[in-house]
Amino acid sequence: MIGDRIKAVLAELPAHVELVAAAKTRRPEEVLEAVAAGAKIIGENYVQEAEAAQAVVGRNVRWHFIGHLQTNKVKKAVEIFDLIETVDSLKLGREIDRRSRAANRVMPVLIEINSGREPQKFGVMPEETEALIRNLTRLPNIRVEGLMTMGPETGEPEDSRPYFRVTRELFDRIASLGIPGVAMTRLSMGMSHSYRVAVEEGATIVRLGTILFGPRPA
Ligand SMILES: *Cc1c(COP(=O)(O)O)cnc(C)c1O
């Protein structure tokens, strides 16, 4: 079942769009099924859940952190993830830099954009993004590779389009600045109900959970 859904989505996505299988709350065996069917990137919201999944699935796939990262989890996160998609503050960036230096690596990250400008949500406001990125370029062990957004929960997929568009425009604008050390190559947006719209708006990464694994257990 999971395998068939993974194969169908992989067949549908354009070649330049990467699939992240968003695995929160799934059992490691389900993640393994996704990998067996061709999933190359697993998205995890929790560091501990990722460790449990990696113990079963191994490191031959890439692991993206897609949740909200607390500073006390950064040390472990830089050891077990290949990309952190959700950097939204200089404080978090500094801690990732510090822990990455200690681990002797450079951590690729995306900046999470609060495209819906929702006060209670994580992510940096669009107008604060350039300044955050410029500050992050001073940190040698973190490398900005693009943007990520969730957008507000909406009823219709089409309702997500303005938030994806705002994020894509910001992505293009920052790319055009040519900030040294910044590679604007990845744009992560779109979930199960909205990924087709996100791809139309320029996503290069979609993060899908429900459509691959079924409804999450309540
Ligand atoms: C859960 C989650 C997803 C996947 O959501 P679905 O609606 O189940 O496809 C994508 N991105 C993030 C950050 C998530 O937490």
The ligand as an ORCA input file, in Angstrom:
! r2SCAN-3c Opt
* xyz 0 1
  C       3.443     16.502      8.832
  C       4.183     17.431      7.971
  C       4.111     17.348      6.571
  C       3.230     16.351      5.843
  O       1.879     16.667      6.027
  P       0.753     15.809      5.301
  O      -0.424     16.734      5.275
  O       0.507     14.601      6.142
  O       1.223     15.484      3.944
  C       4.869     18.230      5.821
  N       5.658     19.149      6.399
  C       5.764     19.266      7.731
  C       6.650     20.308      8.304
  C       5.022     18.421      8.555
  O       5.118     18.551      9.883
*
